[in-house]
Amino acid sequence: MSQNWTTSDLSLALAVAAGPRWGARLQAALRDAVRAGVLREGDALPSTRELADHFGVARGTIVRVYEQLGAEGYLTSRAGARTRISSGAVPANRTPPPRAPGAPPRWDLRPGVPDLRRFPAADWVWAYGEATRRIGSSDLDYSDGRGHPRAREAVADHLRRVRAAATTADQVLLCQGFAQALSLVLPALAARGVRVLAVEDPGDRSVDAVARAVGLRLAPIPVDASGMRADLLADSGAQAVLVTPAHQSPTGVVLSAARRLELVEWAAGSGAWIVEDDYDSEFRYDRTPLGALQGLAPDRVVLIGSASKTHAPATRVAWMAAPASLVDGLAARRRVADRGGPALHELAFAALVDSGRHDKHVRAMRSAYSARRAVVLSALERLLPTASLTGLAAGFHGILRLPPGVDELSVVTAATDRSLRVTGLASFARARRDLPPALALGFGNLDEGAVWEATAHLAEAIDAASRRPAVPATE
């Protein structure tokens, strides 16, 4: 967890890992802060009494922590003076050794990746046991393409309760991931005369190949502080639009109420379709999650969601709440694609939802990501004061605006050299060339104890990029 202390000359958010042996964990957190350059030579630490009072532990615990770090050369103290960071504890060069070819980066700052270490494995073991005990012989046959009825009922109830969706189990189809859902929806829309698909700019580029594979032309629509420019849809020639209204990918802005209505009115008036990618809406921090756009126009909106962000991408659990007019066609396409989904897996997820374990996990992760977001902001304020992070109202990524004059591609290259996996904002652009140099910075798969160290190396990468020529962009 993240703890903050403030003295007359030091304000610091310190990530103390959860678990037993609190003194050992505080030692590790202080070592990490020194190694990352958060605590620097000569920085004065709080007194043992002050720190003990702050954390609510015995003063002797803090004394032993300071004594151990002093013996290791991290701290120095003398009678009547404050305990300070030793000069010998601060490395002259914190750059990590070069990464071996093919080795994964040490710090994963990609957007859209949840905390894979906190996957609720025990809950899934229980859920599979529950599903296996309840499954009947008829459930083990090929499905009708929509998914197991009991699982669809659980998902429909969840969507009505949590996302304010207007749907029933008969309109829910279960899929193996967002990609499969999209690969079913877009051909179905193309078969109904859709030739042009409007997409957000910047936006998720992984959908482009799926759309082009079924013959759709893309119409990029700019995104601003209020979300997609819905007023430009009428002149785009689009008969369908793909949008992320709850937390735009990647900018993090929310589609405003006025634009939601404008988007729905455009679809109703022109007979167009809306595909709503509801990828991380349950992780909202400033207020309760916004209701799904689908609830405003259930006859024109296909709502797609998944467990990839709430649990893990490897679960391959996804769902669609589709207009009744599309359901049969989508189910037929699913039967052709893979003859239906894995009923046992679907029933296991339904057990998690029905038992409340899914909601409990989401609440726990919402709290964890909120705390981690605070640590990220503290680290950036201390180590990268000239950069700003926006789009943090939901999810576990934000847009890190780079300092003036710093080349985005040079930062990505320098970060890779330092074993950081980062994503430039330009990689999300379609037609736009006016995006500022920035990173789509994810913190979902980065534990709090590593935030400071990763931020320190990112600061080094930005500093290195500011002193080298810009890297030529390639198509």
C-alpha positions as CSV (number, residue, x, y, z in Angstrom):
1,M,0.0,0.0,0.0
2,S,1.1,3.6,-0.4
3,Q,1.8,5.7,2.7
4,N,2.6,9.4,2.8
5,W,4.6,11.3,5.3
6,T,5.5,14.9,5.5
7,T,8.1,16.7,7.6
8,S,9.4,20.2,7.5
9,D,11.8,19.3,4.7
10,L,10.4,16.1,3.2
11,S,7.1,15.0,1.6
12,L,7.2,11.5,0.2
13,A,4.7,8.9,-0.9
14,L,6.3,5.6,0.0
15,A,5.1,2.3,-1.4
16,V,5.2,-0.3,1.4
17,A,4.3,-3.8,0.0
18,A,1.4,-5.7,1.7
19,G,2.1,-8.7,3.9
20,P,3.6,-9.7,7.2
21,R,6.9,-8.5,8.7
22,W,6.2,-4.8,8.4
23,G,9.7,-3.7,9.4
24,A,11.3,-5.7,6.6
25,R,8.8,-4.3,4.1
26,L,9.6,-0.7,5.2
27,Q,13.3,-1.5,4.8
28,A,12.7,-2.7,1.2
29,A,10.6,0.4,0.4
30,L,13.3,2.7,1.7
31,R,16.0,0.9,-0.3
32,D,13.9,1.1,-3.4
33,A,13.3,4.8,-2.9
34,V,17.1,5.4,-2.6
35,R,17.9,3.2,-5.6
36,A,15.3,4.9,-7.8
37,G,16.7,8.4,-6.8
38,V,13.5,9.4,-5.0
39,L,15.5,9.8,-1.8
40,R,18.8,11.5,-2.6
41,E,22.1,12.1,-0.8
42,G,21.6,14.3,2.2
43,D,17.8,13.9,2.4
44,A,16.7,14.0,6.0
45,L,14.3,11.3,7.2
46,P,11.7,11.7,9.9
47,S,12.6,10.9,13.5
48,T,12.0,7.4,14.6
49,R,9.3,8.7,17.0
50,E,7.6,10.7,14.3
51,L,7.6,7.8,11.8
52,A,6.3,5.3,14.4
53,D,3.4,7.6,15.3
54,H,2.6,8.1,11.6
55,F,2.5,4.4,10.8
56,G,1.1,3.3,14.2
57,V,3.9,0.9,15.0
58,A,6.3,0.6,17.9
59,R,9.2,3.0,17.9
60,G,11.6,0.1,18.4
61,T,10.5,-1.3,15.0
62,I,11.6,2.0,13.3
63,V,14.8,2.1,15.3
64,R,15.7,-1.4,14.0
65,V,14.9,-0.4,10.4
66,Y,17.2,2.6,10.6
67,E,19.9,0.6,12.3
68,Q,19.8,-2.0,9.6
69,L,19.9,0.5,6.7
70,G,22.7,2.3,8.5
71,A,24.7,-0.9,8.7
72,E,24.1,-1.4,5.0
73,G,25.4,2.0,4.2
74,Y,22.1,3.6,3.1
75,L,21.7,5.9,6.1
76,T,24.0,8.0,8.2
77,S,23.3,9.5,11.6
78,R,25.1,11.2,14.5
79,A,24.1,12.2,18.0
80,G,21.8,15.2,18.1
81,A,21.3,15.3,14.3
82,R,18.8,14.0,11.8
83,T,19.2,10.6,10.1
84,R,20.0,11.3,6.4
85,I,20.6,9.4,3.2
86,S,24.3,8.5,2.9
87,S,26.3,9.6,0.0
88,G,27.6,6.1,-0.7
89,A,24.0,4.8,-1.0
90,V,23.1,6.8,-4.1
91,P,24.4,5.2,-7.3
92,A,26.2,7.4,-9.7
93,N,24.4,5.8,-12.7
94,R,21.0,4.2,-12.2
95,T,20.7,3.0,-15.8
96,P,20.0,-0.8,-15.7
97,P,22.2,-3.1,-17.7
98,P,21.1,-3.7,-21.3
99,R,18.3,-6.2,-21.8
100,A,19.2,-9.5,-23.3
101,P,17.7,-10.1,-26.8
102,G,14.2,-11.5,-26.5
103,A,14.0,-10.9,-22.7
104,P,10.8,-9.2,-21.5
105,P,11.2,-5.6,-20.3
106,R,11.5,-5.2,-16.6
107,W,8.8,-2.5,-16.3
108,D,5.6,-3.0,-18.3
109,L,3.9,0.4,-18.8
110,R,1.6,-0.6,-21.7
111,P,-1.9,0.7,-21.4
112,G,-4.8,-1.7,-21.1
113,V,-2.9,-4.4,-19.2
114,P,-4.4,-5.2,-15.7
115,D,-2.4,-6.4,-12.7
116,L,-1.8,-9.9,-13.7
117,R,-0.3,-10.8,-10.3
118,R,-3.6,-10.2,-8.6
119,F,-5.6,-12.6,-10.8
120,P,-8.2,-14.2,-8.5
121,A,-7.0,-17.8,-9.1
122,A,-8.6,-19.2,-5.9
123,D,-12.0,-17.8,-7.0
124,W,-11.7,-19.3,-10.4
125,V,-10.7,-22.7,-8.9
126,W,-13.9,-22.5,-6.8
127,A,-16.0,-21.4,-9.8
128,Y,-14.8,-24.3,-12.0
129,G,-15.7,-26.7,-9.2
130,E,-19.1,-25.1,-8.9
131,A,-19.7,-25.2,-12.6
132,T,-18.6,-28.8,-12.8
133,R,-20.9,-29.9,-10.0
134,R,-23.9,-28.2,-11.7
135,I,-23.3,-29.0,-15.3
136,G,-25.6,-31.6,-16.9
137,S,-24.9,-34.0,-19.8
138,S,-27.0,-31.9,-22.2
139,D,-24.8,-28.9,-21.4
140,L,-21.8,-30.6,-22.8
141,D,-23.1,-30.7,-26.4
142,Y,-22.4,-28.0,-29.0
143,S,-24.1,-24.7,-28.2
144,D,-26.5,-22.6,-30.4
145,G,-23.7,-20.0,-30.9
146,R,-25.0,-17.6,-28.2
147,G,-23.5,-19.2,-25.2
148,H,-24.9,-21.2,-22.3
149,P,-28.4,-19.8,-21.2
150,R,-27.5,-19.7,-17.5
151,A,-24.3,-17.8,-18.2
152,R,-26.1,-15.4,-20.5
153,E,-28.7,-14.7,-17.8
154,A,-25.9,-13.9,-15.3
155,V,-24.2,-11.5,-17.7
156,A,-27.5,-9.9,-18.7
157,D,-28.4,-9.3,-15.0
158,H,-24.9,-7.9,-14.4
159,L,-25.2,-5.5,-17.4
160,R,-28.6,-4.2,-16.3
161,R,-27.4,-3.7,-12.7
162,V,-23.9,-2.3,-13.2
163,R,-24.0,-0.8,-16.7
164,A,-27.6,0.4,-16.9
165,A,-28.0,-1.7,-20.1
166,A,-31.4,-2.4,-21.6
167,T,-31.0,-6.1,-22.5
168,T,-32.1,-9.6,-21.8
169,A,-30.4,-13.0,-21.8
170,D,-31.9,-13.6,-25.3
171,Q,-30.0,-10.6,-26.6
172,V,-26.6,-11.5,-25.0
173,L,-24.0,-13.5,-26.9
174,L,-20.9,-14.8,-25.2
175,C,-17.6,-14.7,-27.0
176,Q,-13.9,-15.5,-26.5
177,G,-12.5,-12.0,-26.2
178,F,-13.3,-8.6,-27.7
179,A,-11.5,-9.5,-30.9
180,Q,-13.8,-12.4,-31.6
181,A,-16.9,-10.2,-30.8
182,L,-15.7,-7.6,-33.3
183,S,-14.9,-10.2,-35.9
184,L,-18.6,-11.3,-35.7
185,V,-20.2,-7.9,-35.5
186,L,-18.4,-6.1,-38.4
187,P,-19.3,-8.8,-41.0
188,A,-22.9,-8.8,-39.8
189,L,-23.1,-5.0,-40.3
190,A,-21.4,-5.3,-43.6
191,A,-24.0,-7.8,-44.7
192,R,-26.6,-5.1,-43.8
193,G,-25.1,-2.6,-46.1
194,V,-22.5,-0.9,-44.0
195,R,-19.6,0.2,-46.1
196,V,-17.9,2.9,-44.0
197,L,-17.1,2.6,-40.3
198,A,-16.4,5.7,-38.3
199,V,-13.6,5.3,-35.8
200,E,-12.0,7.5,-33.1
201,D,-8.8,9.4,-33.9
202,P,-6.7,8.8,-32.0
203,G,-8.1,5.3,-31.2
204,D,-7.4,1.6,-30.9
205,R,-5.7,0.7,-34.1
206,S,-6.1,-3.1,-33.6
207,V,-9.6,-2.9,-35.0
208,D,-8.4,-1.5,-38.4
209,A,-7.3,-4.8,-39.8
210,V,-10.6,-6.5,-38.8
211,A,-12.6,-3.8,-40.5
212,R,-10.6,-3.8,-43.7
213,A,-10.7,-7.6,-43.9
214,V,-14.5,-7.5,-44.4
215,G,-14.3,-4.6,-46.9
216,L,-15.1,-1.7,-44.6
217,R,-13.5,1.7,-45.2
218,L,-12.5,3.6,-42.1
219,A,-13.6,7.2,-41.5
220,P,-11.4,8.7,-38.7
221,I,-13.3,11.2,-36.5
222,P,-11.2,13.5,-34.3
223,V,-11.5,13.2,-30.5
224,D,-11.3,16.3,-28.3
225,A,-11.9,17.0,-24.6
226,S,-15.5,16.0,-24.9
227,G,-14.9,12.8,-26.8
228,M,-15.6,11.9,-30.4
229,R,-16.8,14.8,-32.6
230,A,-20.3,13.4,-33.2
231,D,-21.2,16.5,-35.3
232,L,-18.8,15.3,-38.0
233,L,-20.5,11.9,-38.5
234,A,-23.2,13.1,-40.8
235,D,-20.6,14.2,-43.4
236,S,-18.3,11.2,-42.9
237,G,-20.4,8.8,-45.1
238,A,-20.3,6.3,-42.2
239,Q,-23.2,3.9,-41.6
240,A,-21.7,2.6,-38.4
241,V,-19.3,3.9,-35.7
242,L,-17.0,2.2,-33.1
243,V,-16.7,4.3,-30.0
244,T,-15.3,4.1,-26.4
245,P,-17.6,6.5,-24.6
246,A,-17.0,5.7,-20.9
247,H,-13.2,6.1,-21.1
248,Q,-11.9,6.9,-24.5
249,S,-9.0,4.8,-25.7
250,P,-6.4,6.1,-25.4
251,T,-7.0,9.7,-24.3
252,G,-9.2,8.8,-21.3
253,V,-11.8,11.5,-21.9
254,V,-15.5,10.8,-21.4
255,L,-18.0,11.3,-24.1
256,S,-20.1,14.2,-22.9
257,A,-23.8,14.0,-22.3
258,A,-24.6,16.3,-25.2
259,R,-22.4,14.2,-27.6
260,R,-24.0,11.0,-26.4
261,L,-27.4,12.3,-27.4
262,E,-26.0,13.7,-30.7
263,L,-24.6,10.3,-31.4
264,V,-27.8,8.4,-30.6
265,E,-29.8,10.9,-32.7
266,W,-27.5,10.4,-35.7
267,A,-27.9,6.6,-35.5
268,A,-31.7,6.8,-35.2
269,G,-32.1,9.4,-37.9
270,S,-29.8,7.7,-40.4
271,G,-30.4,4.1,-39.6
272,A,-26.8,3.7,-38.6
273,W,-25.3,1.4,-36.0
274,I,-23.1,2.1,-32.9
275,V,-20.6,-0.4,-31.6
276,E,-19.8,0.4,-28.0
277,D,-16.4,-0.8,-26.7
278,D,-17.0,-0.9,-22.9
279,Y,-13.4,-2.0,-22.1
280,D,-12.6,-0.7,-18.6
281,S,-15.7,1.3,-17.5
282,E,-16.0,-0.5,-14.1
283,F,-12.8,1.2,-12.9
284,R,-13.9,4.7,-12.3
285,Y,-12.6,6.8,-9.4
286,D,-14.2,10.2,-9.4
287,R,-17.8,8.9,-9.4
288,T,-19.9,5.8,-10.0
289,P,-19.4,4.3,-13.4
290,L,-21.3,6.0,-16.2
291,G,-24.2,4.0,-17.7
292,A,-23.6,2.3,-21.0
293,L,-24.6,4.2,-24.2
294,Q,-26.5,1.1,-25.1
295,G,-29.1,1.9,-22.5
296,L,-30.1,5.0,-24.5
297,A,-30.6,3.2,-27.9
298,P,-30.8,-0.6,-27.4
299,D,-32.1,-1.1,-31.0
300,R,-29.1,0.6,-32.6
301,V,-26.2,-0.2,-30.2
302,V,-24.1,-3.3,-29.9
303,L,-22.4,-3.2,-26.5
304,I,-19.2,-5.3,-26.2
305,G,-17.5,-6.0,-22.8
306,S,-15.1,-8.5,-21.5
307,A,-13.3,-9.8,-18.4
308,S,-9.9,-9.0,-19.9
309,K,-9.4,-5.8,-17.8
310,T,-11.3,-7.0,-14.7
311,H,-9.6,-10.4,-14.4
312,A,-7.0,-11.1,-17.2
313,P,-6.9,-11.2,-21.0
314,A,-6.2,-15.0,-20.8
315,T,-9.7,-15.7,-19.5
316,R,-11.0,-14.9,-23.0
317,V,-14.5,-14.1,-21.6
318,A,-16.4,-11.5,-23.5
319,W,-20.0,-10.7,-24.2
320,M,-22.2,-8.7,-26.6
321,A,-25.6,-7.1,-25.8
322,A,-27.0,-6.8,-29.3
323,P,-30.2,-5.4,-30.8
324,A,-32.8,-8.2,-31.3
325,S,-32.6,-7.8,-35.0
326,L,-28.9,-8.8,-35.1
327,V,-28.9,-11.7,-32.6
328,D,-29.8,-14.6,-34.8
329,G,-27.3,-13.6,-37.5
330,L,-24.5,-13.1,-35.0
331,A,-25.3,-16.6,-33.4
332,A,-25.2,-18.2,-36.9
333,R,-21.8,-16.6,-37.6
334,R,-20.5,-17.9,-34.2
335,R,-21.6,-21.4,-35.0
336,V,-19.7,-21.3,-38.3
337,A,-16.6,-19.8,-36.7
338,D,-16.2,-22.3,-33.8
339,R,-19.5,-24.2,-33.3
340,G,-20.1,-22.3,-30.0
341,G,-18.2,-21.5,-26.9
342,P,-16.8,-23.5,-24.0
343,A,-19.9,-24.0,-21.8
344,L,-17.8,-25.1,-18.7
345,H,-15.8,-21.8,-18.9
346,E,-18.9,-19.7,-19.4
347,L,-20.6,-21.4,-16.4
348,A,-17.6,-20.8,-14.2
349,F,-17.7,-17.1,-15.0
350,A,-21.4,-17.1,-14.3
351,A,-20.7,-18.6,-10.9
352,L,-18.3,-15.8,-10.1
353,V,-20.9,-13.2,-11.1
354,D,-23.9,-14.9,-9.3
355,S,-21.9,-15.4,-6.1
356,G,-20.7,-11.8,-5.9
357,R,-17.1,-12.8,-6.2
358,H,-16.7,-10.9,-9.5
359,D,-18.0,-7.7,-7.9
360,K,-15.8,-8.2,-4.9
361,H,-12.8,-8.6,-7.0
362,V,-13.7,-5.5,-9.1
363,R,-14.1,-3.4,-5.9
364,A,-10.7,-4.6,-4.6
365,M,-9.0,-3.8,-7.8
366,R,-10.7,-0.4,-8.1
367,S,-9.3,0.4,-4.7
368,A,-5.8,-0.9,-5.7
369,Y,-5.7,1.0,-8.9
370,S,-6.9,4.2,-7.2
371,A,-4.1,3.9,-4.7
372,R,-1.5,3.1,-7.4
373,R,-2.7,6.1,-9.4
374,A,-1.9,8.3,-6.4
375,V,1.6,6.8,-6.2
376,V,2.1,7.4,-9.9
377,L,1.1,11.0,-9.6
378,S,3.4,11.5,-6.6
379,A,6.3,9.9,-8.4
380,L,5.7,12.1,-11.5
381,E,5.5,15.2,-9.4
382,R,8.8,14.5,-7.8
383,L,10.7,13.0,-10.7
384,L,9.1,14.5,-13.8
385,P,7.6,17.9,-12.7
386,T,7.6,19.2,-16.3
387,A,5.3,16.5,-17.6
388,S,1.6,16.2,-17.0
389,L,-0.7,13.1,-16.8
390,T,-4.3,13.3,-17.9
391,G,-7.2,10.9,-18.5
392,L,-7.1,9.3,-15.1
393,A,-10.7,9.5,-14.2
394,A,-11.1,5.8,-14.9
395,G,-9.0,2.7,-15.9
396,F,-5.3,2.2,-15.3
397,H,-3.6,4.3,-17.9
398,G,-3.2,8.0,-18.6
399,I,-1.7,10.3,-21.2
400,L,1.7,11.6,-20.2
401,R,2.4,14.8,-22.0
402,L,6.1,15.2,-22.7
403,P,8.0,18.4,-21.9
404,P,8.2,20.9,-24.8
405,G,10.8,20.1,-27.4
406,V,11.1,16.4,-26.5
407,D,10.6,14.0,-29.4
408,E,8.1,11.2,-28.7
409,L,9.8,8.4,-30.7
410,S,13.2,9.3,-29.2
411,V,11.7,8.8,-25.7
412,V,10.2,5.4,-26.7
413,T,13.6,4.3,-28.0
414,A,15.5,5.5,-24.9
415,A,12.9,3.9,-22.6
416,T,13.3,0.6,-24.5
417,D,17.0,0.8,-23.9
418,R,16.3,1.1,-20.2
419,S,14.0,-2.0,-20.1
420,L,10.8,0.0,-20.1
421,R,7.9,-1.0,-22.3
422,V,6.1,2.3,-23.2
423,T,3.6,3.3,-26.0
424,G,3.7,6.6,-27.9
425,L,0.5,8.5,-28.4
426,A,1.3,8.7,-32.2
427,S,0.8,5.0,-32.5
428,F,-2.9,5.5,-31.9
429,A,-3.3,8.2,-34.6
430,R,-5.1,7.5,-37.9
431,A,-5.3,10.7,-39.9
432,R,-4.3,13.2,-37.3
433,R,-0.9,14.8,-37.3
434,D,-1.5,17.4,-34.6
435,L,-1.2,15.2,-31.6
436,P,1.3,16.5,-29.0
437,P,4.3,14.3,-28.1
438,A,3.0,12.0,-25.3
439,L,3.0,8.5,-24.0
440,A,-0.1,6.3,-23.2
441,L,1.3,5.3,-19.8
442,G,-0.2,2.3,-18.2
443,F,0.2,1.4,-14.5
444,G,-2.1,-1.6,-14.2
445,N,0.6,-4.3,-14.4
446,L,3.2,-2.4,-12.3
447,D,3.1,-2.9,-8.6
448,E,3.4,0.1,-6.3
449,G,6.9,-0.8,-5.1
450,A,8.2,-0.5,-8.7
451,V,6.4,2.7,-9.6
452,W,9.2,5.0,-8.3
453,E,12.0,3.0,-9.9
454,A,10.2,2.8,-13.2
455,T,9.4,6.5,-13.1
456,A,13.1,7.3,-12.3
457,H,14.2,5.4,-15.4
458,L,11.5,7.0,-17.5
459,A,12.8,10.4,-16.4
460,E,16.3,9.4,-17.5
461,A,14.9,8.3,-20.9
462,I,13.1,11.6,-21.3
463,D,16.3,13.5,-20.3
464,A,18.3,11.4,-22.8
465,A,15.8,12.0,-25.6
466,S,15.9,15.7,-25.0
467,R,19.6,15.7,-25.7
468,R,19.5,13.7,-29.0
469,P,18.2,14.4,-32.5
470,A,14.6,13.5,-33.2
471,V,14.1,10.0,-34.5
472,P,12.6,10.1,-38.0
473,A,9.1,8.7,-38.1
474,T,8.3,5.8,-40.4
475,E,5.0,4.8,-42.0
